[in-house]
Amino acid sequence: MILVDLHLHSTFSDGSLTPEQLADQGKHRGLSVMSLTDHDTTAGLPSFMAACSRLNVRAVAGIELSADYPSTMHILGYRLDFSHPSLEKTLESIRKARDWRNSEMCRNLRKIGFDITLEEVEAEAAGDVVARPHMAKVMVRKGYVQDVASAFSRYLGNSGPVYVNRERLSPEDCISLIREAGGIAVLAHPVQTADSYAEIRIIAGKLKEWGLWGLECISAKHSAEQIFQYLSIASELGLFPTAGSDYHGSGFLSAMGIPVPEDLLPWARLGVSL
């Protein structure tokens, strides 16, 4: 067995650790392979890849794109050229939408009595991409909540009273964009996309028609039974399995690192030599 994690978030999206801190923690925990997959941004990849190289930890360039779907759907992209012009142009459009969302969420916080401005949140981000964890940290600092996890569960989460949705790409467009940038597309944590295995089989089959390469079968969000079922679905559909924790840093539920048999994941196709 080896310890890997192909689903990590940094302060460049909604994680609490910098890319360098993630690399350091991965090295400390003994990870063999890591991938930074921030939401809709590749801004943290240069520093992450450099830190992993310095620490002699194998790294895969990644991203997690949010897809417009009735339930939650996230498409992971791996081994992509994160300076590809089409990718950069699309991510810039997404960034502008996120900036608008941040402003609106701060406005909503003030509406329910929290004296929090966008400027304070930007100062908390200290140059990183402004995201909900920075709002949460300001809320903690001002005494509105006890910790970051409480801020998300009570206010900032997708079903929270201050949450603001934003326009997203279609699943087909997400896959196309990843492939155009030379990457491979994987459906993240399928348990959050549909309730039944039959639904996941149908959805994954349709996504494969659009170019889906893999299924995140092994996740901190999945039970042993779910992992078994998702591995079976991936095998049936000719999709490759991947593994990731969806780690966001301290104060969140999942821990970094997923133990897997060394020969389970298609490392060569991920550009990794073990």
N, C-alpha and C positions, 0 to 999 in steps of 0.2 A: 504494500500500500504506500502511496505517496500523498502528500498534502498539497492541494492546489486551490486556486480561487480565480475563476474567470468572470467574476461579477462583483466589482468593487466601485465605490463612489467616493469622491474627494470633495474638497471645498469648492471645486469648480462647478459642482452642481448642488447636490443636497447632502453631501457627506460632511463630517466634522473634522476630518484630518486632511492635511495637504497631501499632494501626490508623493512628496518626499517622505512624509511621515508614514504613509501607507506602505511604501517600499521598505522602509526601516522595520515596520511592524511585521511585514511579511517575512523578511529575513530573520527576524527574531523568533518567529513562530515556526520557521523551518519550511516555508512553502517552496515547492519546486518550480511552480509556474504561477504567474499572476497576470491579471488583465484589468486595467482601469477602464471602466465602462460608464463614464459620467453621462447624465441625461442630456442629450441633444447638444453636446459640446465636445470638442477634442482639445480644448485649450490647455488642459492639464497633462496631455500626453507627452510633450517634449521633456518636461521636467521629470515625469514618472519614468519614462523609458531610460533617461540618463541616470536616474538614481538606481534603478534596477541593474543597469549595466555596471555601475560603480560597485554595487553590492554583490555582483555575480549571481543575480536571480533572473531566471528566464522570464521574459515579459512579452505579452501580446498586445498590440495596439487595438483598443476597442472603443465602443460607444454604445449607448442604449437610447434608441429612438422611441419616442412616444407616438403610438399610432391611434388614429381616430377609429374607435370601435365601440359598440354598445357597452361592453364591459372594459376592464383594463387590458390593454395589449401593449407589450413592449417588445421591440425587436432589437436584439443585440447584433452588433456588427464587429467582426474580428478581422485582423490582418489587413486592415484597409490603409490606403494612402491618406493620412489625415490632413494633407495639404492639397488635396485634389480640388480644383476650382469649383466644380459643381457642388461638392460637399460643403466647401467654405461658404458659397453663396446661399445655399439653403439654410445652413446653420446660423448665418447672420440674420436671415429673416425670422428664424425661430427665436433668436436672442432678443430681437426687438419686441416680439410678442411677449417674451418672458419679462422684459423690462416693464411693459405695460401692466402685466399681471402683478408684479411686485408692488407697483404704485397703488393699484386697486386694493390689494390685500392690506397694505398699511392703512389705507383709507378706511377699510372695514374694521380694522383693529381699533381705530380711533372712534368709530361709530358705536362700538360696544364698551367704550370707556377706557381703553388703553392708550395712554399718551406715548405713542410711538410714531416716529416719522421715518420716511424713506431715507433721509440723510443719516439718521442714527444707525439704520440697518446697513447702509453702505459703509459707514465708518467701522462697524463690527466686522464687515467682510474684509476690510483692510486690503483692498485691491483684488480680492478673489471675485469670481462671478457671484453676484448677489442671489441668494436663494432662501428658501424657507428656514433652514437651520440657523441662518443669521438672524432672522426675525425671532426665532425661538430663543436664541442666546440673549437678545435684548430683553425679551419678556422675562427670562430668568433673572437677569441683572437688575431689572426694575422691580422684581418681587411679585410679578403677576402670576407666575407659575413656579413650581418647585424645581423642575428640570426640563430638559429639551423634550424628552419623551412625553411628558404631560402636555407641553405646548402643542405637540402634534395630535395627540389623542383627543384633546379637548377643543382645539381651535384651528390648527393649521392643516390638519389632515384632509384628504379628499372629500370627506363628508362633514368637515368642520364648518362652523358658522361664518368664518371669514375667508374660506377657500374661494378662489376664482379660477375657473377653467380657462383654457386658451385653445386657439385653433391648432390642430395637429395634422400631420401627414396621414394619408391612407396607408394601410398595411402594405399594399402593392407598391406605393411610392417609396416607403421606407426600404423595402427589399431592393427595389431598383436603384435607389441612391447608394446603398451599401455596395452593391455589385458594380455600379459605375465607378466607384472609388477603389475597385480592385479587391473588395472584401467579401466575406461570407456571412450570411444572415442566419440568425438563430432565434427561435421563439423563446422568450424569457419566461421563467416561472409559470408554466401553463396552468397551474392550479388557480391562478388569479384571472385567467382568461375565460374559463368555462367550468361549470360544476361537475359535469359528467365526462367520463372517458370517451364516450361515443361522440360528444360534442368536440372534444379536443382532437379526436381522430379526423373528424370532418374538417375542422378549421385548419389543422396542420396539413391535411391533404390539399386544401385549396391554396394555402400559402406556398406549398411546394410547387404547385403549378406556376406560381409567380417567381420562383427561384429560391425558396427557403432551403437552406443547407442543413440545419440542425435543430435540435430540441434540447432545451436546458432541463434534462431529466432529473439530475441530481441537484437539489437545492435545499437550503436550510428551511425553506418554506414547505417542503414536501415530507410526508410520512414515508415509512419504509414501503407500505403498500402502494402509495402513489408513485414512488420511484420505480418500483417494479412494473407498474402499469405503463408509465411513460417510456421506459426502456423498451417495452414490448411494442408500443405504438411507433416509436422511432424505428425499430427494426422492421416492422411491418411496412412502413412507408418509405424505407430507404433513406432515413434521415440519420445524421450523426449525433450522438449524445454529447452534451457538455455538462459542466458542473460549476456552480457558483453559489456564494452565500448571500449576495445582495447586501454586502456589508457597507454600512454607512458610518461606522465609527462608534466610539463609546456613547452610551446613552440610548442605543437602539437594540433591538431584540437579537439579531443574528450576530454570531461571532465570525471572525475571519478564518477561512480555511475549511476545505471539504476533503475528507479522506476518500481516495478512489484507488482501485487496482491500477497499476501502472499502464497496463495494456488496454484499458477500457476506452479511453478517449483517443481520437485520431490526431495525435500530436503533430505528425508530419504535415497534415493538411492545415493545421493551425500555425505552421511555420516554426515549430518547436522541435528541437532535437534533445531527447533525454539521455 
